[in-house]
Amino acid sequence: MGIRSEALIPGRGDITATVDVVEHLGSESLLYAMAGKTRIVAKVSAGFNRGIGEAISFTPRDSGVHFFFQGSRIERSG
């Protein structure tokens, strides 16, 4: 499964992680976080404020979630 970084909505959700890097890029920032052993990268607005070591949760937008099997993307119907 893959989730595009811009499809992760920070704030509330079932995906919880701890921020370990914040990369400021001008009008947006990239939050790098760990959810257990899984690396999460979320693209957020520059004004979104989370510090290193802080807990954060995410909700993924359906349109940004993709599934793969043996290296190939599985198309969702509907």
Secondary structure, DSSP 8 states (H G I E B T S, - for coil): -EE-GGGEEEEEEEEEEEEEEEEE-SSEEEEEEEETTEEEEEEEETT----TT-EEEEEE-GGGEEEEETTEEE----
